Amino acid sequence: MNKIPNLIYERKEYINRIRPFMRKSTIKVMTGHRRVGKSYILYQLINIIKEEESDANIIYINKEDLEFDFIREYNDLYSYVNKNLSKEKRNYIFIDEIQEIKEFHLALRSLALDDNNDIYITGSNSKILSSDLANELGGRFVEFKIYSLSYMEFLQFHKLPNDDDTLEKYIHFGGLPYLINLPLEERVVMEYIKSIYSTIVLRDIVQRMNVRNTIFLEQLIRFLADNVGSIFSSKSISDFLKNQNVKLAPNQVSEYANYLVDAFVVHRISRYDIIGKKFFERGEKYFFENMGIRNAVAGYKIQDRAKRLENIVCNHLIYCGYEVKVGTMMSEEVDFVCTRNGETLYVQVSSELSQQKTIEREFGNLLKIKDNYPKIVVSGERHFENSYQGIRHIYVKDFLSELQ
């Protein structure tokens, strides 16, 4: 194949996670919203294979390329791949944006029967991929979620210093990889981000999920962007929008919110009882996967600084592989209860720590948790002391730089 770009920035975290599954019969599935860099992960994997096997048989299909427009259904996919298979050596099969192929899972099921086939696919809708593959392939696939650039990746891609000006650019514009080709200016960047956002909403939600009430969908996205970090239920969202003369039943609100989660527009974070060790059935928080998209929808207002900080901390925790929950303890709330590899981390987020009552609230909630797992307060205050009654404080830029 000759369509790999000359300039590729490595995203080592993802490659390191995928490497143990290379040359195994398990299908590698990379999911994430459009333009988040899934294709470039495939390119990196292809380059690794070509470096290690100069004569490797690589079959590459990109459903956004008109060259492959004829592959529309599973039998087209199977026929094309089967025609290009080698019987003498391992076949490396790469399929980009596979959800554009009807009933693709039927072809994958057949191709996966041959242990000589090493299969990698990408897709922009979590539900379509995971449900179809789970039904057809059982435990024979592994999913890797690809997110917008982390802060440290943003520094690497843009070759910027790790300072407060760069941090502000990252929080403002988000981490879409293509931004390296644009000047980091409001008008230019937001024009690009709005075009990506429109494509995601139109192609991956409205068209694919046959959404009819597009006005409500737009209202819901705007509502979630304006209220990042607030706890809501489907009923409370329905009641609020009803006051805006937008009527939709709670079950429909839940359905539309699911579409946004499945298309990777937002993360849904459930509430968790720290003492009872159980999830609540109602009430969750929503955070935008990409800060640039959130700011394109809601604007970049000074009064939203606390919301943006909480969103960016949530995104980084997810990027680092934590399962993230909103913690509750009687009447108190802990912003994030994070678990990874059997360990727990408690995180509180505050935009400022200039007032004593704010300090006592943010650190006090963590002090009430009596286990010995680490607890930190992340804030936008650079000059606050390093700890308070044994609870560590960390400036948000340092948090994004240090936590891996």
C-alpha positions in Angstrom: 0.0 0.0 0.0 1.2 3.5 -0.7 -1.2 5.8 1.0 0.5 6.1 4.4 1.3 9.8 5.1 5.0 10.6 5.4 4.6 12.5 8.7 3.2 10.4 11.5 3.4 11.4 15.2 3.7 8.4 17.4 1.0 7.8 20.0 3.1 5.3 22.0 0.5 4.7 24.8 -1.9 3.1 22.3 0.8 1.2 20.5 2.1 -0.2 23.7 -1.5 -1.4 24.7 -2.1 -3.0 21.3 1.4 -4.6 20.8 0.7 -7.7 23.0 -2.2 -8.6 20.8 -0.4 -8.3 17.5 0.0 -11.5 15.4 -2.8 -13.0 17.5 -6.1 -14.3 16.1 -8.0 -11.8 18.4 -9.5 -9.0 16.3 -8.2 -5.6 17.4 -10.9 -3.0 17.4 -10.1 0.7 17.7 -13.0 3.0 18.4 -13.4 6.7 18.9 -15.2 9.7 17.2 -14.2 10.9 13.8 -10.8 12.6 13.3 -9.5 11.5 16.7 -6.6 9.7 15.1 -7.8 6.1 14.6 -6.4 5.9 11.1 -3.0 7.1 12.2 -2.9 4.3 14.8 -3.5 1.9 11.9 -0.7 3.6 9.9 1.7 3.2 12.9 0.8 -0.5 13.2 1.3 -1.0 9.5 4.7 0.6 9.7 5.8 -1.6 12.6 4.8 -4.7 10.7 6.6 -3.6 7.5 9.7 -2.8 9.5 9.6 -6.3 11.1 8.5 -8.2 8.0 9.5 -6.4 4.8 7.5 -8.8 2.6 4.4 -8.8 4.9 1.0 -9.3 3.1 -0.9 -6.2 4.2 -4.5 -5.7 3.1 -5.8 -2.2 3.7 -9.3 -0.9 3.2 -10.4 2.7 4.0 -14.1 3.2 3.7 -13.6 7.0 3.4 -11.6 6.4 0.3 -13.6 6.2 -3.0 -11.3 3.5 -4.1 -13.2 1.1 -1.8 -16.7 2.4 -2.5 -17.6 -0.9 -4.1 -17.3 -2.6 -0.7 -20.7 -1.9 0.7 -21.9 -5.1 2.2 -20.3 -8.0 4.1 -20.0 -10.2 1.0 -18.2 -7.4 -0.9 -15.7 -7.2 2.0 -15.2 -11.0 2.3 -14.7 -11.3 -1.5 -12.1 -8.5 -1.7 -10.1 -9.7 1.3 -10.3 -13.4 0.3 -9.0 -12.5 -3.2 -5.9 -10.9 -1.6 -5.1 -13.4 1.0 -1.8 -15.3 1.0 -1.8 -19.0 1.9 2.0 -19.0 2.5 2.3 -16.3 5.2 0.4 -14.3 7.7 -2.2 -11.9 6.4 -2.5 -8.5 8.1 -6.0 -7.1 7.4 -6.7 -3.4 8.2 -10.3 -2.0 7.8 -10.8 1.7 8.5 -14.4 2.9 9.5 -15.8 -0.5 9.2 -19.3 0.5 10.3 -19.9 1.9 6.8 -20.1 -1.8 5.6 -23.5 -3.4 6.1 -23.4 -6.5 8.3 -19.6 -6.4 8.4 -19.5 -8.8 11.3 -20.5 -11.7 9.1 -17.4 -11.2 7.0 -15.2 -10.8 10.1 -16.6 -14.0 11.6 -15.6 -16.0 8.6 -12.1 -14.3 8.2 -11.4 -14.8 11.9 -11.7 -18.6 11.6 -8.3 -18.6 10.0 -5.6 -18.1 12.6 -3.3 -16.9 9.8 -5.4 -13.7 9.6 -4.4 -10.8 11.9 -7.3 -8.4 11.8 -7.4 -4.7 12.8 -10.5 -2.5 12.4 -11.6 1.0 13.4 -15.1 2.4 13.9 -16.9 5.6 15.0 -19.8 4.0 16.9 -19.2 2.0 20.0 -22.6 0.3 20.2 -22.7 -0.9 16.6 -19.2 -2.4 16.8 -19.4 -3.9 20.3 -22.9 -5.3 20.0 -22.4 -6.9 16.6 -18.9 -8.3 17.4 -20.0 -9.6 20.8 -22.9 -11.4 19.2 -20.9 -12.9 16.4 -17.4 -13.3 17.9 -17.9 -13.8 21.6 -14.5 -13.2 23.3 -12.5 -13.1 20.1 -12.0 -9.4 19.9 -10.5 -6.7 22.1 -11.4 -3.0 22.0 -9.1 0.0 22.3 -10.8 3.3 22.8 -8.9 6.1 21.1 -9.3 9.6 22.6 -8.3 13.1 21.7 -4.7 14.0 22.4 -3.7 14.1 26.0 -2.0 17.2 27.2 1.4 15.7 26.9 0.6 14.5 23.4 -0.6 18.0 22.6 2.8 19.4 23.6 4.6 16.8 21.5 2.4 17.3 18.4 2.5 21.1 18.5 6.1 21.3 19.8 5.0 23.8 22.5 6.5 24.4 25.9 4.8 23.1 29.0 3.6 26.4 30.4 0.3 28.1 31.3 -0.2 29.6 27.8 0.0 26.2 26.2 -2.4 24.8 28.9 -4.9 27.4 28.1 -4.7 26.6 24.3 -5.2 22.9 25.1 -8.3 23.6 27.3 -9.6 26.0 24.7 -9.1 24.1 21.5 -8.9 20.5 22.6 -6.8 17.7 21.2 -7.9 16.9 17.7 -4.7 15.8 16.0 -5.3 17.7 12.7 -4.9 21.0 14.6 -1.2 20.7 14.0 -1.9 21.8 10.4 -3.7 25.0 11.5 -2.7 28.2 13.3 -4.0 28.0 16.9 -6.3 30.9 16.4 -9.9 31.1 17.6 -11.6 31.8 14.2 -9.6 29.2 12.3 -9.7 26.4 14.9 -13.4 26.8 15.7 -14.4 26.7 12.1 -12.6 23.4 11.7 -14.0 22.0 15.0 -17.5 22.9 14.1 -17.2 21.1 10.8 -16.0 17.9 12.6 -18.8 18.3 15.1 -21.4 18.6 12.4 -20.1 15.5 10.6 -20.2 13.5 13.8 -23.8 14.6 14.6 -25.1 14.2 11.1 -23.4 10.9 10.0 -22.9 9.0 13.2 -26.1 10.0 15.0 -28.8 11.5 12.8 -28.3 9.3 9.8 -27.1 6.1 11.4 -29.6 6.1 14.2 -32.4 7.6 12.1 -33.0 10.5 14.5 -36.0 12.5 13.5 -36.1 15.2 16.2 -32.9 16.9 15.3 -34.0 20.1 17.0 -34.2 18.3 20.3 -30.8 16.6 19.7 -29.2 20.0 19.2 -30.9 21.3 22.3 -29.7 18.3 24.3 -26.1 18.7 23.2 -26.2 22.4 24.1 -27.7 21.7 27.5 -25.0 19.1 28.3 -22.3 21.5 27.1 -23.7 24.3 29.3 -24.0 22.0 32.3 -20.8 20.0 32.3 -20.2 18.4 35.7 -23.8 18.7 37.0 -25.7 15.7 38.0 -28.8 15.0 35.9 -31.3 12.3 35.3 -33.3 11.9 32.0 -36.4 13.2 33.8 -34.6 16.3 35.1 -33.3 17.1 31.6 -36.8 16.5 30.1 -38.3 18.8 32.7 -35.8 21.6 32.0 -36.2 21.4 28.3 -39.9 21.4 28.6 -39.6 24.8 30.2 -37.8 25.8 27.0 -40.8 24.7 25.0 -39.0 21.5 23.8 -41.0 18.5 24.8 -39.6 15.0 24.9 -40.3 12.1 27.3 -37.6 11.0 29.7 -37.2 7.6 27.9 -36.5 9.5 24.7 -34.0 11.8 26.4 -32.2 8.7 27.7 -32.2 7.2 24.1 -30.7 10.4 22.6 -28.1 10.7 25.4 -27.1 7.1 24.6 -26.6 8.1 21.0 -24.2 10.8 22.1 -22.3 8.4 24.3 -22.1 5.7 21.6 -20.8 8.3 19.1 -18.1 9.3 21.6 -19.3 12.9 21.8 -19.7 12.7 25.6 -18.6 10.4 28.5 -21.4 9.4 30.9 -20.1 9.1 34.5 -22.4 7.2 36.9 -22.8 7.9 40.6 -21.3 5.5 43.1 -22.0 5.1 46.8 -18.5 5.1 48.4 -19.8 3.5 51.7 -22.3 1.0 50.2 -20.0 0.1 47.3 -22.8 0.2 44.7 -24.0 2.3 41.8 -27.0 4.6 41.9 -29.7 3.8 39.3 -30.4 7.5 38.6 -28.4 10.6 38.1 -25.1 10.9 36.2 -22.7 13.5 34.9 -21.8 14.1 31.3 -18.4 15.4 30.1 -17.3 16.1 26.5 -14.7 13.8 25.0 -13.2 16.8 23.2 -12.9 20.2 24.9 -12.8 22.0 21.5 -16.2 20.5 20.6 -17.6 21.5 24.0 -16.4 25.0 23.6 -17.6 25.3 20.0 -21.1 24.4 21.3 -21.2 26.4 24.6 -18.6 29.1 24.0 -15.5 29.9 25.9 -16.9 31.9 28.8 -14.8 33.1 31.8 -17.6 31.9 34.2 -17.2 28.3 32.9 -13.6 27.8 34.1 -14.6 25.4 36.9 -16.6 23.3 34.4 -13.8 23.2 31.9 -11.3 22.1 34.6 -13.5 19.3 35.8 -14.0 18.1 32.2 -10.3 18.1 31.4 -9.5 16.2 34.6 -12.1 13.6 33.8 -10.8 13.2 30.3 -7.3 12.7 31.5 -8.3 10.1 34.1 -10.1 8.1 31.4 -7.1 8.5 29.0 -4.9 7.0 31.7 -7.1 3.9 31.8 -9.1 4.6 35.0 -12.7 3.6 35.4 -14.2 6.8 36.6 -17.2 7.3 38.8 -18.8 10.2 40.7 -18.5 9.4 44.4 -21.3 10.1 47.0 -21.1 9.7 50.7 -24.2 10.6 52.6 -24.8 14.3 51.6 -21.2 14.8 50.4 -19.8 14.4 46.8 -16.4 13.4 45.6 -15.9 14.5 42.0 -14.1 11.3 40.9 -13.6 7.9 42.3 -11.1 6.2 40.0 -10.2 2.5 39.8 -7.4 0.9 37.8 -5.7 -2.5 38.3 -7.4 -3.0 41.7 -6.2 0.3 43.1 -8.4 3.4 43.9 -7.7 7.1 43.5 -10.0 9.8 44.8 -9.9 13.2 43.0 -11.5 16.5 43.9 -11.4 19.4 41.4 -11.6 23.1 42.2 -11.0 26.1 40.1 -9.7 28.2 43.0 -8.6 27.7 46.6 -8.5 31.3 47.7 -11.2 31.1 50.4 -11.0 29.1 53.6 -14.5 27.6 53.2 -13.6 26.4 49.7 -10.5 24.7 51.1 -12.4 23.1 53.9 -15.0 21.8 51.5 -12.8 20.4 48.8 -10.2 18.8 51.2 -12.8 18.0 53.9 -14.8 15.7 51.6 -11.7 13.6 51.0 -10.7 13.6 54.7 -14.0 11.9 55.5 -13.0 8.9 53.4 -11.3 6.5 55.9 -9.5 4.1 53.6 -5.8 4.4 52.8 -6.0 4.9 49.0 -4.4 8.2 47.6 -6.5 11.3 47.6 -5.7 14.5 45.7 -7.3 17.9 45.0 -6.6 19.2 41.5 -7.0 23.0 41.1 -6.4 26.0 38.9 -4.4 27.5 41.8 -0.7 27.4 41.0 0.6 28.8 44.3 -1.5 26.9 46.8 0.4 24.8 49.3 1.4 21.2 48.3 -0.9 19.5 50.9 -3.6 20.2 53.4 -4.0 17.9 56.5 -2.2 15.1 54.6 -4.3 15.5 51.4 -2.1 16.3 48.4 -2.8 19.4 46.2 -1.7 19.5 42.6 -1.9 22.3 40.0 -3.9 21.1 37.0 -1.0 21.5 34.6 1.2 19.3 36.7 -1.6 16.8 37.1 -2.0 16.5 33.3 1.8 16.3 33.0 2.6 13.8 35.7 -0.3 11.3 36.0 0.2 8.4 33.5 
